[in-house]
Amino acid sequence: MTVGSEASTHGRPKLLIVEDDTTIAANLHQFLELRGFVVDLAHDGPAAVARISAESYDLIVLDLGLPRADGLQVLDILRRHLIRATPVLVLTARSELDSRLEAFELGADDYLTKPFALPEVEARLLALHRRSTGAVVPTESRAGPLRIDRRSRQVHVGDTLVRLMPRSMLMLERLLRDPGAVVSRRELEDLLWPDGDVPADAMRGQVYLLRRTLSEAGFDGIETVHGVGFRLRI
């Protein structure tokens, strides 16, 4: 894989483990590979630099006490010379505050001391990956064939792109936040008319407009719960 190519392999995060203790490296490799990561290994500083210079990774696990060039040097090269933003979890026996502060100053994203639990390493890596890919919250909301892309704010029913008026979009986003749950009429009115001036029959008109637009694209899943509000059928 060349520099600049996609790191993830078929949706599996690609990970470089930089660790000179072969037992620890093997345990990490075996556990994380079974958990769905694509894993490469480097056992000293120069090998790590060669790897990150030649390939793209989604995540790096970095020991500090490495032969030939320690982990702080590797981190410095990654950030200042290669200008890579790859999330780095430092995994080290160095528990001193000064070591932590220096690692964070050089660009580490997280710091975990040995001994460690393998599930915690996985949890920290997944958190870093979600943050780096903008997936801390789901990028898409769905109810059956209906979906909204939260980044582009595009609405689709199946493969059909649906264009909504601003208030229709606000209403649909709220209903899709919790499909199947009833959203009160009052909450939707407060959302659509935040100044409190709700014209007569305006809510009924907005629901009708949203229903008609979605129905034309093939989705008829907005239900009225009489006397309460509305929900999306799932």
C-alpha positions in Angstrom: 0.0 0.0 0.0 1.4 3.4 -0.9 1.3 6.6 1.0 -2.0 8.4 0.7 -4.0 5.2 -0.1 -7.0 4.2 2.0 -5.8 2.6 5.3 -9.0 0.7 6.1 -9.3 -2.7 4.5 -12.9 -3.5 3.6 -14.1 -1.4 6.6 -11.6 -3.0 9.0 -9.3 -0.5 10.7 -5.7 -1.0 9.8 -3.4 -0.9 12.9 0.4 -0.8 13.4 1.7 -2.2 16.7 5.1 -0.9 17.6 6.4 -3.1 20.5 9.8 -4.7 21.1 8.5 -7.3 23.6 7.6 -10.2 21.3 5.2 -11.8 23.8 3.2 -8.6 24.3 3.3 -7.9 20.6 2.0 -11.4 19.8 -0.8 -11.1 22.3 -1.9 -7.8 21.0 -1.7 -9.0 17.4 -3.7 -12.1 18.0 -6.4 -10.4 20.1 -6.9 -7.4 17.9 -6.9 -9.4 14.7 -9.6 -11.6 16.1 -11.5 -8.5 17.0 -11.5 -7.3 13.4 -8.4 -5.2 13.0 -5.9 -5.6 10.2 -2.6 -5.7 12.1 1.0 -5.0 11.2 4.0 -5.2 13.6 7.2 -3.3 14.0 9.7 -4.2 16.8 12.0 -1.1 16.9 12.0 2.6 16.1 13.5 2.5 12.6 11.2 -0.3 11.5 8.2 1.7 12.8 9.4 4.8 10.9 9.8 2.7 7.7 6.3 1.3 8.1 4.6 4.6 8.6 6.6 6.2 5.9 5.6 3.6 3.3 2.0 2.9 4.3 -1.1 4.5 5.7 -2.7 3.3 9.0 -5.9 4.1 10.8 -4.3 3.7 14.2 -0.9 3.1 15.9 -0.1 1.4 19.2 3.3 2.7 20.3 5.6 1.5 23.0 8.1 4.1 24.3 11.0 1.9 25.3 12.1 0.8 21.8 15.5 -0.3 20.6 17.6 2.0 18.3 15.0 4.9 18.5 12.5 5.2 21.3 8.8 5.8 20.9 9.0 9.5 21.5 11.3 9.9 18.5 9.0 7.9 16.4 6.1 10.1 17.5 8.0 13.2 16.7 8.9 12.0 13.2 5.2 11.0 12.6 3.9 14.4 13.6 6.6 16.9 12.6 8.3 15.3 9.6 5.8 13.0 8.0 2.9 15.3 9.0 0.6 12.4 9.7 -2.5 12.8 11.9 -2.9 9.0 12.6 -4.3 8.5 16.1 -1.6 7.1 18.4 -2.2 5.1 21.6 1.0 5.0 23.7 1.2 1.7 25.5 4.2 1.8 27.9 5.6 0.8 31.3 6.5 4.5 31.9 3.9 5.7 34.4 5.6 9.0 35.4 3.7 12.2 34.8 6.6 13.7 32.9 6.5 10.8 30.4 2.8 11.3 29.9 3.1 15.0 29.4 6.0 14.7 26.9 4.1 12.1 24.9 1.0 14.3 24.7 3.1 17.3 23.8 4.6 15.4 20.9 1.1 14.4 19.6 0.0 11.3 21.4 -3.8 10.9 21.5 -4.1 8.5 24.4 -1.8 6.9 27.0 -2.1 3.5 28.8 0.4 2.0 31.1 1.5 -1.6 31.4 0.2 -4.0 32.6 -3.0 -3.6 30.7 -6.2 -5.5 29.8 -6.6 -6.4 26.2 -10.3 -5.4 26.1 -9.4 -1.9 27.4 -6.8 -1.5 24.6 -9.5 -2.4 22.1 -12.0 0.0 23.6 -9.5 2.9 23.5 -8.6 2.1 19.9 -12.2 2.0 18.9 -12.8 5.4 20.6 -9.9 6.9 18.8 -11.0 5.5 15.5 -14.6 6.8 16.0 -13.3 10.3 16.8 -10.9 10.4 13.9 -13.5 9.3 11.4 -16.2 11.6 12.7 -18.3 8.6 13.8 -18.7 9.5 17.5 -22.4 9.6 16.6 -23.9 7.6 13.8 -23.6 9.4 10.4 -26.9 7.9 9.2 -30.4 7.6 10.7 -32.8 5.0 9.3 -36.4 3.8 9.5 -37.0 1.0 7.0 -36.1 2.3 3.5 -36.0 5.9 4.8 -32.6 7.3 5.7 -30.9 10.6 6.4 -27.1 11.2 6.0 -26.3 13.5 9.0 -23.2 15.0 7.2 -24.8 15.8 3.8 -28.3 16.1 5.2 -29.6 14.2 2.2 -32.7 12.1 2.6 -33.3 8.9 0.6 -36.1 6.5 0.3 -34.4 3.4 -1.0 -32.3 4.8 -3.9 -34.5 7.8 -4.4 -33.2 11.2 -3.3 -36.0 13.2 -1.6 -35.8 17.0 -1.4 -37.5 18.5 1.7 -38.4 22.0 2.8 -36.5 23.2 5.9 -39.3 22.6 8.4 -40.0 19.2 6.9 -36.3 18.4 7.4 -36.3 19.5 11.0 -39.4 17.4 11.7 -38.0 14.3 10.0 -34.7 14.6 11.8 -36.5 14.7 15.1 -38.7 11.7 14.3 -35.7 9.7 13.1 -33.8 10.4 16.3 -35.9 7.7 17.9 -37.9 5.8 15.3 -41.0 4.1 16.8 -41.2 6.5 19.7 -44.0 9.1 19.9 -42.8 12.7 19.6 -45.4 15.1 21.1 -47.1 17.7 19.0 -45.9 20.4 21.4 -42.3 19.4 21.0 -42.5 19.5 17.2 -44.3 22.9 17.4 -41.5 24.3 19.6 -38.9 22.9 17.2 -40.5 24.4 14.0 -41.6 27.7 15.5 -39.1 28.5 18.3 -40.5 32.0 18.7 -43.8 30.4 20.0 -46.0 32.0 17.3 -47.6 28.9 15.8 -50.2 29.8 13.0 -53.5 28.0 13.1 -53.4 24.6 11.5 -49.7 25.1 10.7 -48.7 21.8 12.3 -51.3 19.9 10.3 -50.1 21.5 7.1 -46.4 20.6 7.9 -47.2 17.0 8.6 -49.3 16.8 5.4 -46.4 18.3 3.4 -43.9 15.8 4.8 -46.2 12.8 4.4 -47.0 13.7 0.8 -43.3 14.3 -0.2 -42.2 11.0 1.4 -45.2 9.1 0.0 -44.3 10.2 -3.5 -40.9 8.6 -3.0 -42.5 5.4 -1.6 -42.5 5.8 2.2 -45.8 6.0 4.1 -44.5 5.5 7.6 -45.5 8.6 9.5 -48.3 7.8 12.0 -50.5 10.1 13.9 -51.0 9.2 17.6 -54.3 11.0 18.2 -54.2 13.5 21.1 -50.4 12.9 21.6 -48.2 13.4 18.5 -46.5 11.5 15.7 -44.0 8.7 15.2 -42.2 6.8 12.5 -43.3 3.3 11.9 -40.4 0.8 12.0 
